[in-house]
Amino acid sequence: MSSEVFTAADEEEESGPCAVIESLEQIGSRWRLVVLHELQNGEQRFNELKRATDASSRTLSRVLDDLQEMDFVDRRLEEDAPVATYYRLTSKGESLCPVFDEIEDWAEEWLAGCKN
């Protein structure tokens, strides 16, 4: 008679990555977080985001495409002269605002020595 003991780690392996890991895989890159955080201030043009984030055009373009594909960001093209592209958070993206607030509160308490 064989007796097998299953641990919580075994259960986690069988059910796949936990929700925290899955979430971080979607939004966890440095540039995704920076852009999502910046867009909390409202709709912004590409060049405004570029200045605010210090991202290269290539990096920002790639990140915005990824975030749009994952439905965190909406893109709006205004074709009047001059042509402008605007980005804003979707409702899915806006749902992250309280998460950013909590992270900022935690950082203020625990990372007091951290300078930007």
N, C-alpha and C positions, 0 to 999 in steps of 0.2 A: 504494500500500500504506500503510495507516494503522497507526501503532503507538500504542497507548494505554498509558499508565503509570498503574497504580492504586497509590494510597498506602494506608497503614493507615487514614487518615481516610475514604477512599472505602469501604473494607471495613466500617468501623464504621457509616457511614451506611446501607449496604445491609442490615446485620444488625440495625439498630435500636440503641436505647440499651444501654449496657453494664450489667452486673449491678449495679455500684455505683450508677449513676443510678437504676435500677429500684428498688433497695433503699431508697435515700434518698427516693424518691417515696412509698413506702409508710410509712416510719417517720420521715421527716425533719422533720416539723413540730415546732416547739419544744414544744408541749403534748403531742404524742404521745410524744416522747422523755422528757419530764419524768414523765409518768404511767407509762410502761413502766419507767423507772428506779426510781420509787417502789414499784412493785408487786414489785420484786425482793425486798422485805422481807416478802413474804407477802400473804395475802388481807387486804383492807381494805374497810371500809365507805365509802360515797360521801362522807360528811362527813369521815372521816379523810383521804381523798385530797384533798378540798377544802382542808382545813387545811394538809396537808403540801405541796401544790403552789402554793397561793395563787391557784388558778384560780377564775374565777367559776363559779357553778352551771351557767350556760348553756354556757360553754366546756367545762367538765369533762364534762357530759352528752354534748355533741356528740363530744368526743374518745373517750370510752368507747364510745359507739355505733359510731364508726368502727373502733376497735380490736377490738371484738367482731365486727363484720362481716368484718374481715380475719383473724379467728381468732387474734389475739394475746392476747385477754383473754376469760375466761369470766365470766358474770354469774350470781349466785345470789340468789334472792329468798327471804327468810325471813319467812313471813307471821305468825308469832307476834307478839303485842303486845310491844313496838312493832315495826312492820314495818321491816325493814332489807334493804338491797341490798348485797351483797358482790361484790367483783371480785378476780380472781386471774389470773395469767399462765397461758396454755395451754402445752403443750410447745413450740409455735412461739414463743411469747413468751419462755419460759425459755431457748430457744436463743440469745437475744440477750444473756444475762448475761455470757458471756465477751467479747462485743464491748464492752459497757459497761466491763468491767474493763480492757480494752486501751485504750480511750479515756481512762479515768481515769489510767492509767499514763502515757500520752502527755502528757496535760494537766499532770500533776505535773512532768514533765521539761521541757516546752517552754512552759508557760503559768504559770510560777512567780509572775509579777506579777499574775495574774488573781485578783480577790477576788469572792466570792459576794455 
